[in-house]
Amino acid sequence: MAVNAVLLSALSYAVYAAVVSNAQNTGYSGLGGPPSSPGVLERLKGKDGPTVPSKDQFLHPDGIYYGAATKLAPYDAREVEQLTTDAGGIRPTMASYFLSWNQKFNPASITAAYAHGTLPVLTWEPWQGGSMNPKPDEILKSNIDQPAYRLANITAGRFDTYITQTAEAIAAAKWPVVLRFAHEMNGVWYPWSERVNGNHAGDYVKAWRHVHDLFQQAGATNVIWAWAPNIIRPAPGVKLSPLYPGDAYVDWVGMTGYGVREKTPETTFGPTIKRIQAFTDKPIVIMETGAQIDSSQLSWVTSFFPWLTRNPEVIGFIWTEKDRTTGANADWRFTSSAAEKEAYQAGLATLHLTTGQPATTTSTAPTSPAGSAASPSASSTGSTP
């Protein structure tokens, strides 16, 4: 499959930026290896780097995005290479990672993602963090009882300095970033749910719009805003439309959904997509997915790829390639068994993946997403399923 052309162009420039930074003795080390390694300087000889793409070039791809959430994303090149091998030689074009609001945003995460040829997908969580591995079906009081992070406090401006600093750092990086802010808001397992932590009806939309407006004021127009509820299975009575900030504040609709004792992804995602399409026609990205190890796992994985082809409103997916030892509450990896791995490879090979052909041409001057030395520790310890 063709790898996203825009991302490959970004890859070249990210390496170029590393070489320049090294020459200036800035100590940049965000590419997983020495910038003067054999071949790098020669490949860059006489090149100025590519034009920085606008976010519009990513919004409506000519194929499907294939992403992954891994333990050290987006920093570790070895993970990407191993993932590519495990997926039958097909490289991901998205890298998913998490950041809690008690952590400082590291611009080098953007550099690292593009260095691997992936679009960075940042899940930005307004809390102090919580348990990484709760027991199945367990909702921890410590995870949701965090009054400092009530939605009303966000809207009232108590976090404006932190939000603005993050927005300014992302704006300065210039490269497009997917921002999944306060995801799975229709559940009750995070403190930004309207049903817990002293929140009230209507608070979520107010908080979202406040954060969005601060980003606009900071000039962070390179953000792709992804509003991402959980599938409705665990909260069927919660309406999604009152939680939606509006099309003017959202670029993509994301979704978290895993195959759990379900034979097909239509059973998993279909009811939620139907509800969402009643109030918006924004493109849909499955932001977290995988299949639990049970009797239906192989059927679900095998069905996933034909289901994607039949549902063109879904423009991408991010597979959670984690288990309980690497930050998930179950083993969602497509490598959890030889049979699943084989089914995944075969299915992925049938997809028309995006080639990244830009819808428009921008003339922005090439600017590196600069930042301090990248490190896996800069990534959030935020929770994943």
Protein Blocks (a to p, Z undefined) as FASTA:
>chain_A
ZZdfklmmmmmmmmmmmmmmmmnonopaklopafkbghklmmmgopabjadddfklmmmc
cbdcdddddfklckbmklmmmmmmmnoopacfbdcddddfkbccdfklmmmmmmnopacd
ddddddebdafbbcehiacfklmmcfklgfklmmnopmmmmmmmmmmmmmmnopacddde
hihklbckbfkbfkgghiaehklmmmmmmmmmmmmmnopakbccddddddfklmmmbcfk
lmpgbjklcfbdcdddddehiabfklmmmmmmmmmmmmoccdcddfbgcddddfklmmmm
mmmmmmmmmmmmbgbdcdddbdfknopabdfbfklpfklmmmmmmmmmmpccdehiafbd
cfbdcdddddddddfklpccbdcZZ
